[in-house]
């Protein structure tokens, strides 16, 4: 099991930027595929971005070109750089381990972190 601790959320105006971090502990972070997902009020979990152990990245169409997922295995940390934020990006953002299945399927993830709130005002 991997313990994940997400941070970096906050409140910004539309067009602003935030960088989320997710510190992993418990097992060798470098072997895991990881992902960021989000949940807006009243909605289901939504895939945002994923990265495998070979640094291949995957993005939801809604964030492609604006968000960048990365990882620093030496620091056991996953990142999500979010630029050109929009009000519709408002959600609680979670990092999680991708275990199996398609990256866009929230059921493919486990060991979810506690989430960090991102609020984008217009």
PyMOL commands that set and color helices and strands:
alter all, ss='L'
color gray80, all
select helices_A, chain A and resi 29-31+73-75+87-89+106-108
alter helices_A, ss='H'
color red, helices_A
select strands_A, chain A and resi 3-7+10-13+18-25+33-39+46-51+57-59+67-72+77-82+91-98+109-110+116-121
alter strands_A, ss='S'
color yellow, strands_A
deselect
rebuild
show_as cartoon
